[in-house]
Amino acid sequence: MNLERMRNIGIMAHIDAGKTTTTERILFYSGKTYKLGEVDDGEAVMDWMEQEQERGITIQSAATTTFWRDHQINIIDTPGHVDFTAEVERSLRVLDGAVAVFCAVGGVEPQSETVWHQADHYHVPRIAYVNKMDRLGADFYAVLDEIREKFAANPVAAQIPIGKESSFEGCIDLASMEEVRFDQDDASKPPLRSPVDASRLADAEAWRDRMLDALSAHSDEITELYLAGETIPLDLIRATLRKQTLSRQAVPVFCGASRRNMGVQPLLDAIVDYLPAPHEVPPAQAHDPKREEDLPVPCDPAGYPLGLVFKVQYDREAGPLCYVRMYSGSIKTAGTVYNVNKKKRERVTRVLRMHANRSEAVDEVAAGDIAVFVGMKLAQTGDTIGSEGKPVLLERMHFPEPVISVAIEPKTMSDRDKLKETLDILSREDPTFQTGENDETGQLIIRGMGELHLDVLVTRVLRDFKVGAKVGNPQVSYRESVSATLEHSQRYERTLAGKDVAAGVTLAVRPLERGSGNRYERVVRDHHVPDEIFEAVERSVERAFQGGIVLGYPCVDIGVSLVAIDWNELTGTPFAFEACAAMGFDEACRKAGPVLLEPVMKVDIMSPKDYLGDVMSLLSQRGGIIHGSESRPSMDLIHAEAPLAVMFGFSTALRSASQGRASFSMEFSHFEQKR
């Protein structure tokens, strides 16, 4: 496939903005599906998991390939719910462009902001689509203003709506100055284009002038033609808007009502016209561990093979399905690849092109494309695959720490191995899902990003994998840290198997700024001490960070320095220094004012104005802190933060206080000392 004619795009938005419905329509119009699936009826093609159909939300990012105007479009439909932030993060990592979907009524909602900033982090060019123009309270122009204010972006209206709410008829294409209408009775018919009606001409010309004004800032040619009063060619307008979109200086904005089949074909045209091909984005960065240098990876199908595993999904028959974005070179079916992270060779038995949960086999996948590899047993999310001749690592993905945990135990002993195997599969699929054993009780503990996240995963264990298990109540995942700086010397002397072993270390511990993580450094420089001794100390301290101080919760924001070491070549073994460092860390932290930290959540509540007071007092009673509120046409948005511990069961209480009309989203903000 010609790289010019390829687009890797994601569809991103707040929950309930209509991402999946829009994707369904894109698949229908581009001929991938022959009937329209509805999220509300549980028939969406992209939401293929049973739970996605029941809950009416997207949980896993589904990948699909479709074609429009001789262009191949690889689409990743990402979740909008904040508990599935890892799915969004890893999808954005491999995309070249994105379509940001906004609800014409809700506007820029809290999760839209989170996803937008994640896209900024990965420098993803995007276009915006204002959906649900047929809904009561829809306001296209208010959404434009919000995009400008909240994202400090430069939204350029490429279309304006004809009517709104129940009288929404279609849109005006400002580049070609045509009215575009859609046949709702026969969705397969192409849109009807006609000259702009005289009653709307003045408004359309005013908005076209605004668009040309935004474009002329970056095009002398448009400026000259505009000032001379000459006709500006359509190709020049589109080429300039494309250039500004790719450099992220403009965000073209389109409108429609996907559920009523309005506005989707012009959106497909915009994806082809304005979003980048794989070779038009800056090259990916790779790190060469041998030479300790970073190097760019040009998007060249003839280059050395290099790809990133951005998602692993378990299939009962085929085993792990590894979703791979190729950045360079090509990989053939039944070939061997080198897993750079694991330093192991793996065999690719089949290469598939996915359509949600259906697939077609292909012989080869080349740079710029996205495909699924079957047969790789070791690969995990974030692994780089390539060749032994050029073992470079692509930038790893970073995921937030889980903040909520539940105990899970098998109903029978025969279920125990099956449960452990299932949890291992799920943690390979989802990097924010962690499992471990409680040292004191021996219970299996699973950790995740929120109540919904764990609920979905537990349901998968019980229903999809059919494992008999009992699940406890959700628990807050606390952290431990220190509040003082302290230096401590530790000795370790034992007689093991008739041989005397001894070790001595001096460790300095200190509190670090919240959110900066743990840090170990070696201050002492002694050339007589072998490297394996220093490595043993470092290994032991890194392990001790996970073991906690007083209550056994993982440590955060602690700095540890090895300031002195007492080593004797006759008695000093790596094992002795590991044990000594572990004891020294424990003693030092216990003396350095240990503190318990709890996760604090950022909470955003959408409430009708009538219930605003009740909702605010409900949150205040639970110990939440309200930072402010924003007034919307039909709702108010409350910004607050609250400890996770007080938020259990909040959704039920919120429904009672607002007669079921308020909703909230919650994401991890930071750890702070437990009050």
N, C-alpha and C positions, 0 to 999 in steps of 0.2 A: 504493500500500500504506500502510495506517495505521502511523505510526511506533511506536505502542504495541505493534504486533504484529510487530515486527522485532527480530532479534538478530544482531549481528555478533560471532562468537566464534572463538577459536582453540583448538586442542588442542595443549598443549605438555607436554614431558616429556623425561627422559633417554632416550638410545637404547635400544631394546629394552624399553621399559615397556609397549608395546602401544598406542601412539597411533593408528597407521594401522588396526590391527584394530578398535579402538573406533570410529573414523570410519566404517569399512566397515559395521559393524553399525548405526550411526546412519542411514546412507543406506538400508540394507535395511529397517529398521523404519519409516522415514518414507516408504517407497515410491519412492525414487529409483532403486534397483536391484532386480532381481528374482531375483538369485542372490547368494550370499555369496562375496565374493572373499577369498582368503587370501594374506597376505604371504609365508608360508612356501612357498606353491605358485607364487609369482610372478604371482598373478592379482588383486592388490588394484586396485580402480578408481582410488583416489587416487594410487597409485604407478604413473603411466602411462608414465614414461620407461623405455626398455628397460633402462638401467643400474639403475634403482631396483628393477625386477623381478628382475634378476640378483643384485644385492647384498643385496636384502631390507631396504634402508634408504630413508628419504625424503631426497631431495636438494633438490628445489624445493618451495616451499610451493604446494600445489594449492588452488584456490578452488572452492567448489561451493555451490549454493543448494538448500535442501530445505525441506519444510514439516512442521510438527507442531502439532496442536491449533489449526489456523487461524493459526499464526505462521510467518512466513518466517525461516528461519535461514540466514545466510551463514556457512559454515564454512571456515576456513583451516587445513589440516593442515600443521604446520611440521616441519622436520627436527629430529632430536634430537642429531645429531652436531655436535660443537663446531666442525668445519671450516666448517660452513654457518651460522655465527652471524649473518651478514648477512641470511639468509633469515628467521631468527627475529626479529631486530631490526626489520626493516621490516614484518613481519606484526603484531607487537605495537603498532607505531606507529599502525595503523589499526583496531585491534580495540576493542570496547567492553567485552567480558568474555572470560574464558578458562576452560577446563577443564584443570586440572593433573592429569595421569595419573601415578600412582606404582605401582611394582611392589610387590605385597604381600610379596615375598621380599627384594628389594634395598632397599626403602624409599627414603629421600631420597638419591639418588645425586648425584655431583658436578655433572653437567650440569643436573640438576633445580634445583640451587642457582643456577647461572648464569642460567637462564631465569627463575626466580622473581624474582631481583633485577632483571632487565631489565623484568619486568612491574611491579615496584615503581616503577621509574624512570618508567614511563608511566602510573602510577596505575590499573592495570587490575584491576577487581574479579574475583575468581575463586572457583570451586568446585573441590573435589578429588575425584578418583575413584581408589580403591585397586583396581587391576586384578590379575588372576592369583591370586584368592583360592583357586583349586583347586590351586595348585602346592605342592609339598613345601616346608615352611619358611615358608608364608604366615602373616603376623601383622598383622592390621588395627590392633590397639591399639598395637603398637610403631611403626607408621607415623604414627599420630596423635601420639604423643610426640615423634617426630623432627621432624614439621612444627612443633610448638610450640617445640622447642629450637633447631632450626637456622634457622628463618625468623623467630623471635620473633613468630609469628602466633597467631591464636586459632582453632584448628580446633574446629568444633562437629559432633559425629557426628549426622547426620540419619538414618543407618541404622546398624544393627550386623549382622554376619554371623550366619547360622545354620550352625554347623559351620565347618570350615576344611579345607584340603588336599583329599584325596579325598572327605571327607564334607561338603564345602560344598554346601548345598542351596538357599540363597537368602538373603534378608535380612529384617530387621524394620524397618518404617517407624516411626520413633519419633514422628512428628507424628500419624499416624492410629492408631498402635498396632495394626498389622496385619502378619502374616507375608506376604511376597511370594515366590512360587515361579515358576519358569520351565519351560516345556515344551521340553526339549532335542531331542526327536524332531521336533516341528513348531514351528520358530522363528517362524512367522507368527502363532501363537496369542498372545493378550494374557496378561500375567502373572496368576497365580491369587492372589487375596488371601483371607486367612482370619484369624480372631482368633488372638492370640498363645497358643501352647500353654502350659499351666500350668507345665510344667517350665522354661520360659524366661521366665516372667512377671516374676519378681523381678529378674532381670538387666536385662530390657528396661525395667522401671520405674525402676531405678537410673540407667540411661543417659538415660532421658527426663527425669528430674529434673535431671541435669547439663545437658541441653540447655535446659530451662526456666530454670535458674539463670543460664546465659549470656545468655539472652534478656531475663530480668527486669532485668538491669543497665541495659537501655535502654528498658524498657517498664513504666511504673507500672501499666498496666491488667493485664498478666500477673502482676505482683507481687501486686496486690490479690486477683485471682482465686485465685492459688496459695495465698496465706496463708489465704484463706477456705475453702479446700478445695473450691472449685467447679470445674466442668468448663471447661477453657480451649478456646474454639472453634478448630477447625482453621484457619480463615481468618486468625485473629489470629496464630497461631503462624507461618504462612507469610508473612504481611505483615511481621511483625517481623523474621524471619530474612532476608527480602529487603532490608529497610531496612538491616540491619547488614552484609549482603554488599555492597550498593552503596556504603556508606560505608567499606568495607574494614576493619570492626571485627570481622568474623567470616568464617570460611571453612567453609561447610557441606561435610561429607565423606560420600561415598557409596562403595559397594563392589560388586564383581561379578567376573565372569570372562568378558570379552568373547568370547574364542575359543569358549567353550561357550554363548554367547548368553544369559548371565545378567547382569542388572543394567543393561542398556542402556536399556530403556524408562523406568524411573524416572530415569535420568540425563537423558534427553530432557525429561522433565517438569521436572526441576530447572533445566535451561537456560532453559526458558520461565518458570518460577516465580521464579527467584532472580537471573538475570543481567540486566543493564540493557538497555533499549531505547536507540536512539541519542540521544534527547533527554534521557535520564536521567543522562548522564555530563557532567562539566564541559565547557563549550564549548571547541573547539579554539582555539589562539592563533595569530593571524596578525600579520605585521609590515608596516607601510606604509612603504616605502622613501622616499617623497616627504616625508612628514611626520615620519619617524624616530620612529614610535610603534607600540606593540603594541596590538592590539585583539582582543576575543573574537569568535568566529564562532558565532552561535546556529544550532542545527540546524533551519533553516526552509526547507521546499521552495519557499516563495514568495520567498525572499531572492535576493541576487545569486549567480550560479553560482560555486562554488569547490570544487575537488577536488584530491586529491594522487595523483600517479602513484607507487604503492608497489612496482611490479614491472613489468618489461618482459620479455616472452618472445617469442622469434622463431619465427614459423610459416613454413614453406617456401612456402605458397601465399598466405597473407594478409599476410605481412610482420610488422612488430612488433605484438604484442598488448599494449596498455597496460592494466594492472589499476589501476583508479581507485576511490578511496574518496571519495564526495561528502560534503562537509561543509555545503554551503549551496546553495540554488537547485536548478535542474535543467538537464540537457543533453539535447537531442534528437538522434536519428539524422539524418545528413546535415546537421548544423549546423556552425558554425564556432566554435572555442574559441581563447582567447588563452593561449599558453604564457608565463607571467609571467617565468620564469627566463631563457628564450631571447629574450624580447621579440618573439615572432613569432606570427602567426596559424597555426592548423592546422585542417585539416578532419577531422571525424569521419564516416567513411563508414558505419560500422555500430556499433551498441551491442549487446553480447552478454551474456547471463547464462551463466556457465560452470558446467559440471558436470564436474570434473576436466578431461579433454581433449575433452569434447563441449560443444556450445554451443547456445543458442537465441537468436534475435534478439528484441530488445525495442525499442519506439519511443522510450523515454525513461528516463533514470535520475535520481532525485531525491535530495535531502539524506538522509543516513543509510544509503544503499544502496551496494553494491559491484558494479561491472560492468567489462566489458572494452571498451575503445575500439579500433576498427580504423581505420587510415588515418593516424594521427599518425606523421610521419616523424622528427621531431626530439626527441621526448620521451625523457627519461632517468629512471631511478629517483630520486625525491626532487623532481621538478619539480612546480610548482603550476600548475594550469590554471584559468582563470576568464574574466573579461571585461576589455576595455581600459578600461571605465568605472571599474572598481575593481581596479586591479592590485596586490593584496596577496599577500605570500608566506607560506605555511604553514611551520611550523618544519621545518627541514631535518633529515635523518637523518644521524647521524655513524657512520662505520664504521671498524673498526680497520685499522691498516696491515698490508699483506701482509708475511710474514716468510720466505717460501721462494720460490725462483725456479728455473726451468729454461730452457735454451736450446732453441729450436725453429726448425728451418729447413726450407724446402720441398725436396722431392725433385727437382723440375724448376723451371725458370724460369717455366713456365706456371702452376705451383702458387703462385707467390709472391704475386700479386695476390689470388688466392682465399683464401690463408692470412691475409693482412692484413685482408681484408674479414670473414672468419670471426671473427678475434680481436676486431675492432671490435664485431661483433654480440654476442659473449660478454661483453665488458667493459661494454656498455650494459645487458645483462641483470643482471650481477653486479658491484656496486660494489667488492667486495674483490678482484676479478680485474683486474690491471693489465698492460699491455703496453708495451714500449719497445725501443729499439735500443741496443746497447752501442756507444758512440762509437768505441772502439778496434778492435773486431773486426767491427762491422757486423752482429753476430748479433741476431736477434729474441729478446728475453727476456720470459718471462711470469712473473708473480708471483701468489702465492695465500696462503691461510691455513694450509695444511698439506699433507702428502703426499697424503692422500685427496682433498682439494679439487682439487689440480692433476691428479691421476690421472683424476678424473671429467671435468675440463674437456678434458684432452688426448684422452681417449677420445671425447668429443663431437666434437672437431675431426676425428679420424680416421674415426669411424664415422658420426655423424649428418650431418656436412657433407661427408664423403668427400673430404677434402683429403690429398694425399700429403705426409707430413712426417716428418722425423727428430727425435727428442727426446733431449736430453742427460740427464745425471743431475741430481737435485735439488741445488741449491746454497743455502747460507744467505744470506739477504739482510741484510748488515751495515749499520750506520749509522756516521757520523762526527760527532765533536763537538770542542769545545775544552776545555782544562782550566785556562786562565788568562785574566785580564782584560788587554786590551791596546788601545792607541790607535795608529792608523796613518794617516799622511797620504799621499795618492797624487796624482801629477800625470799628465796625459795630454796630449801635444802631437803633432799630426800635420799634414801637408799633404795634403789630399784634394781631388782635381780642381782643383788650383791655388789652393785656399783654405785658410788656416791655421785649424785648430780646436784648442781647448784647454779643459781642465776640471781642477778640483781638488776633492777631497773628503777629509774626515777622518772615519774610521769608528772607533767603539769597539766591540770584540767582547767578550763575556763568557759564561761557562758558566751555564746555567739549571738549575733542579732537574730531575732525570730525570722524563720523562713530561709536562713542561709545554709541549713543542713549541717551534717557532722564533718569535721576536718581532722585528719591525722597528719602530723609532720614530724620529721626526724631532725632534731637540732644538733644532736651529738654527731661528731664526725671522728670515727676511730678506725684507721686503716688496718689495725690488727684484727678487728672483729670481722669474721666472715659475713658475707651478704646474707647467707641463709638464716643467721641469727636475727638480723634486722627484719628480714621478711617474716620470721616467726612472730616477732613482736607486733608488726603491723597487722598480720593476719588475725592475731588474737584480739587486738583492739577493735578491728572492724567487726569481728564476731560479737564482741562484748556490747557494741552499740545496739545490736538487735536484742540482746538478752535483758536489757533494762538495768535499773539500779535497785529500787526497793520493791516495786510491785510487778516487775517483769514486763512492763510495756516497752516498746522500742524507744531508744534515746533519739532526741533531735537537738540540733543547735549546740553541740558540745565540741569544743576544740581540745585536742589532746596532743601534747608535745612530748617526745622522748628526749629528755634533757641529759640523762647520764645512763651508762650501762656498765655493769660489773661482770666481766666474762673471763673465764679461765679455760684454757684449751683442754685441760684434763677432765673438768667436771661440767663444762657448759654445753648442753645439747639444745637443739631447737625445741624439743618437747618441754624442757625445763623453762625456757624463756617464754614459751606460749603460756604455760601455767602461771608463771610469775607475772606476766603482763596482765593476764585476766584478773588475778587477785589484786594487783596494783590498781587497775582501773576501777574495780569494785570499791576498794577502800577509799581511793581518792574522791570518787563521786559521792560516796556516803558522807564524807566530811565536808564536801563543797556545797552544802545546802540544797539537797535534791528537791525538785518541785514537780508537781503533776500538772500536765498541760491538757486542756480539752479542746476538741475541734469546734471552732466557731463558724457558723454558716452565714453566707450572704443570702438574705431572703427577700424576694420580690413578690408582692401580693397585688393582684388585680381585683378591685372590689367596686361594686356599684356605689354611687355616692350616698344612697340611703343608709348603707350599712357601714360606712367608713369608721364612725366612732366605735361601734361594737367590735370591728375587726382590729382596730388599733389597741383597744383596751385588752382584747384577748391575747394579743402578742405581748403587751406590757406585763400582764399578769404572769406570763410564763418566763419573764426575765429578759425579753427581747429589747433591743435598743432601736428606736425608730429614728432614721437619719433624715427623713423628709418624704414628700409625696409630690406626684405630678398629676395635674388635672387633664383628663382626656374627655372627648365629647360625651361618652356614655359611662366611662369608668374612671376610677382614680388608681394610680399606680403608687404603692407604698414601698419605699426602700428601707430595709432594716437589716439588723444582724442579730443572731441568737445562738446560744450554745446548742449543739446538736442534741444533747441529752433532753432538752425541754421540747424538742420538736417532734418527738414520737407521738403519733396519734393526732398531730395538728390538723391534718386534712379533714378528719371527722369533725373536730371542733369548729373548724372554719366553715364547713358546710352547714352546720347547725346555726352558727351565728349569722350566716348570710342567706339562709334558705336555699343553699346549694348554688348560689350565683357567683361567689368569689372563687378565685383559683390562685395558686401560688407556685413559684419555682424556687428551688434552693440549691446552692452550690457551695462547696467548701471554700472558705476565705482564708483562715489562718488558725494557728494554735495559740492559745493564751492561757496563762495560769488559772487553774480552776478556782472559782470564787467560793 
